[in-house]
Amino acid sequence: MRVAVIGLGEAGTLYASGFAARGWEVAGFDPADNITPPGVTRFANVADAVAGADLVLSLTGGKAALPAAAALAPALPASALFADLNAGSAALKKKIAQVIASESGAAFADVSVVGSVPTHGAQTPLVVSGAGADRAAGYFASIGTPVENIAGAPGDASRRKLLRSSFMKGLGALIVESVAIGRAAGAEEWVREQIASELAAGHPAVDRLHNGTVKHAERRAAEADAAVSLADELGVRPVSSRATAEIHHSLADQAKADHAGLDSVSADLLEAYRGLRWRTSAMPAAGWAWSIPASTPSGRAPGRSAEPAPSGSGRGTIRPSMRSSITCSPATSSSSTARARPIAP
C-alpha cells in the first residue's frame, strides 16, 4: 500500500513515520525546507508524490488546504482516497471535497484529529466523515489508530472537532493568560502549581497546553475563529470562544513581531489593541466604524481587523492583523449593532 503525505511539518512527519513503521510505502511532499522523515521518499513535485497512491493525507494547515488540494487534484488517481486532516470549517471541507471530486473523481474523507499528535503520534484518535469515511477508518485502523466513523457528509467530522476546540483551545488560552498574569505578579511558579494541582496529568499537562498554545498560535487562531463561527451558526453567543480566539491572535501577532526583529512593541499600542471591544448601548443609534492608526519603529505593526457583531449580541470584536488600522467614524446605518469597515493598509 502506498500513502502520500502532503505537508511534512510536525503532524505530517509523525503520520508519515507511523505508516512507514507499519510497512506502507510512504511518499512525501512539502515546499518548505524541512527535514524528511526516515522511511519517506520525498518528491520535489506534488504530482509525482501522489502518483499511484492508495491514500493521500493532507496536513498542510487550514490556510493552505484548499490551494494544495486544487494543485494536486489533477494528478490524483481516481482510485485513491484523499483524506484531509487539517483543522477547518465545515464549509472549507465541502469546498475541498468538491475540488477533489470534480478534478480527479477520487473519494474524499473529512478526518478530524481529536487529541495531541505530539503526544500520541499516528495513534491520535480521529473522527471521520464523508463518502470515503469507511475506507479512511480501515486504513487508519490498520496502523492502530482509534477511529470514530460518523459517516455523514464532508464537514461533519470537522464540526465535531470544533465543538471540542471551544473547550480545548479555551483551556490552553486560559493557562497562557493566567501564567502571564502570575509572571507579572512575580508568582509564575505558584500559579503553575495551582493549575497543575487541578489537572489529572499535573505539570506535564500545564506545559503541553501552555507551550503548544504559544507554538501553534497562528494555526490554532484560525481554528478558534472557526469555532466562533460555528457557535454563531448554532445561535449560541460565543463569549469565551471569542476571547480564546483573541488570545491566539495576540500570540500570533507577537510571534510575527519577534520574527521581524522588533525589539519591542509600544506598551501603549499593545494595550490599545488588547481585548478591544465595544458595546453599542454606549454609542449613538447610528453606530460607528473603527480604526486605530499604529506603527512601530520599523513601520510595521499589528493592527486590528474588525469583525461584525453576532446577531443580537450587541458586541463586535476587533482582533489583530498585520495589515489593518483602526479609526472611529460615524456609520450610516440606523441599526443599533456596531458595524465594522475594513481599512486599507
Residue pairs with C-beta under 8 A, 6 or more apart in sequence:
1 23
1 24
1 25
1 54
1 55
1 139
2 24
2 25
2 26
2 27
2 52
2 53
2 54
2 55
3 16
3 19
3 24
3 25
3 26
3 27
3 53
3 54
3 55
3 56
3 57
3 139
4 26
4 27
4 28
4 29
4 49
4 50
4 53
4 55
4 56
4 57
5 12
5 15
5 16
5 19
5 26
5 27
5 28
5 29
5 40
5 57
5 59
6 12
6 28
6 29
6 30
6 46
6 49
6 50
6 56
6 57
6 58
6 59
6 60
6 68
6 72
7 29
7 30
7 58
7 59
7 60
7 61
7 64
7 68
8 16
8 28
8 29
8 30
8 32
8 34
8 35
8 36
8 37
8 40
8 42
9 30
9 32
9 34
9 59
9 61
10 117
10 118
11 59
11 85
11 113
11 117
12 28
12 30
12 57
12 59
13 35
13 37
14 117
14 118
14 121
14 122
15 57
15 59
15 85
15 117
15 121
15 122
16 26
16 28
16 37
16 39
16 40
17 37
17 38
17 39
17 40
17 121
17 122
18 121
18 122
18 123
18 143
18 145
19 26
19 122
19 143
20 26
20 37
20 38
20 39
20 40
21 39
21 143
22 142
22 143
22 144
24 143
25 41
26 39
26 40
26 41
27 40
27 41
27 42
27 43
27 48
27 49
27 50
27 53
28 36
28 37
28 40
28 41
28 42
28 43
28 49
29 42
29 43
29 45
29 46
29 49
29 50
30 42
36 42
43 49
46 68
46 71
46 72
46 75
47 72
47 74
47 75
49 72
50 56
50 72
50 75
50 76
50 77
50 80
51 75
51 77
52 77
53 76
53 77
53 80
54 79
54 80
54 81
54 139
55 80
55 81
55 83
55 139
56 72
56 76
56 80
56 81
56 82
56 83
56 106
57 83
57 85
58 65
58 68
58 69
58 82
58 83
58 84
58 85
58 86
58 96
59 85
59 86
60 68
60 86
61 86
61 219
62 86
62 87
62 88
62 92
62 219
62 222
62 223
62 226
63 222
65 84
65 86
65 88
65 92
65 96
66 92
66 95
66 96
66 99
69 82
69 84
69 96
69 99
69 100
70 99
70 103
73 99
73 100
73 102
73 103
73 104
73 106
74 103
74 104
75 104
76 82
76 100
76 103
76 104
76 106
77 104
77 106
78 104
78 105
78 106
79 106
80 104
80 106
80 107
81 106
81 107
81 108
81 109
81 132
81 135
81 136
81 139
82 100
82 104
82 106
82 107
82 108
82 109
82 132
83 108
83 109
83 111
83 128
83 132
83 136
83 139
84 93
84 96
84 108
84 109
84 110
84 111
85 111
85 112
85 113
87 112
87 113
87 158
87 161
87 165
87 219
87 220
87 222
87 223
87 226
88 158
88 222
88 223
88 226
89 155
89 158
89 162
89 226
89 229
89 230
90 154
90 155
90 156
90 158
90 159
90 230
91 155
92 155
92 158
92 226
93 110
93 130
93 154
93 155
93 157
93 158
94 153
94 154
94 155
96 108
96 154
97 108
97 110
97 130
97 131
97 154
100 106
100 108
101 108
107 130
107 131
107 132
107 135
108 130
108 131
108 132
108 154
109 128
109 129
109 130
109 131
109 132
109 133
109 135
109 136
110 128
110 129
110 130
110 133
110 153
110 154
110 155
110 156
110 157
110 158
111 126
111 127
111 128
111 136
111 140
111 157
112 126
112 127
112 128
112 157
112 158
112 160
112 161
113 124
113 125
113 126
113 161
114 124
114 125
114 126
114 127
114 160
114 161
114 164
115 124
115 125
116 124
116 208
116 212
117 124
118 208
118 212
119 208
122 143
122 144
122 145
123 143
123 144
123 145
123 146
124 145
125 145
125 146
125 147
125 148
126 140
126 145
126 146
126 147
126 148
127 147
127 148
127 150
127 157
127 160
127 161
128 136
128 137
128 140
128 147
128 148
128 149
128 150
128 157
129 149
129 150
129 151
129 152
129 153
129 154
129 155
129 156
129 157
130 136
130 152
130 153
130 154
130 156
130 157
131 154
133 149
133 150
133 151
133 152
133 157
134 149
134 151
136 147
136 149
137 147
137 149
140 147
141 147
150 156
150 157
150 160
158 226
159 230
162 223
162 226
162 227
162 230
163 227
163 230
165 223
165 224
165 226
165 227
166 227
166 231
166 238
166 240
166 241
166 244
169 213
169 220
169 223
169 224
169 227
169 244
169 248
170 240
170 241
170 243
170 244
171 209
172 209
172 210
172 212
172 213
172 220
173 213
173 224
173 243
173 244
173 247
173 248
174 244
175 195
175 206
175 209
175 210
175 213
176 210
176 213
176 214
176 247
176 251
177 247
178 191
178 195
179 188
179 191
179 192
179 195
179 210
181 191
182 188
182 189
182 190
182 191
182 192
192 203
192 206
195 206
196 202
196 203
196 205
196 206
199 205
199 206
201 208
213 220
213 247
213 248
213 251
214 251
214 255
217 248
217 249
217 251
217 252
217 255
218 248
218 252
218 255
220 248
221 245
221 248
221 249
221 251
221 252
224 241
224 244
224 245
224 248
225 245
227 238
227 241
227 244
227 245
228 238
228 241
228 242
228 245
231 237
231 238
231 241
232 238
232 310
232 311
237 310
237 312
237 313
238 310
242 317
243 275
245 317
245 319
246 275
246 317
246 319
249 319
249 320
249 321
250 273
250 274
250 320
252 320
253 302
253 320
253 321
253 322
254 265
254 302
256 302
256 322
257 265
257 296
257 300
257 301
257 302
260 298
260 300
261 298
262 296
262 297
262 298
262 300
263 297
265 296
265 301
265 302
266 296
269 294
269 296
269 301
272 292
272 294
273 292
273 294
273 302
273 303
273 304
273 318
273 320
276 304
276 318
276 326
277 315
277 316
277 317
277 318
278 288
278 290
278 315
278 316
278 338
279 314
279 315
280 287
280 309
280 314
280 315
280 316
280 336
280 337
280 338
281 314
281 336
283 338
284 330
285 334
285 336
286 330
286 331
286 332
286 333
286 334
287 330
287 331
287 333
287 334
287 335
287 336
287 337
287 338
287 339
288 328
288 329
288 330
288 331
288 338
288 339
289 306
289 327
289 328
289 329
289 330
289 331
289 339
289 340
289 341
290 304
290 306
290 318
290 326
290 327
290 328
290 340
290 341
291 306
291 324
291 325
291 326
291 327
291 328
291 341
291 343
292 303
292 304
292 325
292 326
292 327
293 325
293 326
293 327
294 301
294 302
294 303
294 325
294 326
295 301
300 322
301 322
302 320
302 321
302 322
303 320
303 321
303 322
303 323
303 324
303 325
303 326
303 343
303 345
304 318
304 319
304 320
304 321
304 324
304 325
304 326
305 318
305 319
305 320
305 321
305 324
305 340
305 342
306 316
306 317
306 318
306 326
306 340
306 341
306 342
307 316
307 317
307 318
307 319
307 340
308 316
308 337
308 339
308 340
309 315
309 316
309 317
309 337
309 338
311 337
314 336
314 337
315 338
316 337
316 338
316 339
316 340
318 326
318 340
323 345
324 342
324 343
324 345
325 343
325 345
326 343
327 343
331 338
331 339
331 341
333 339
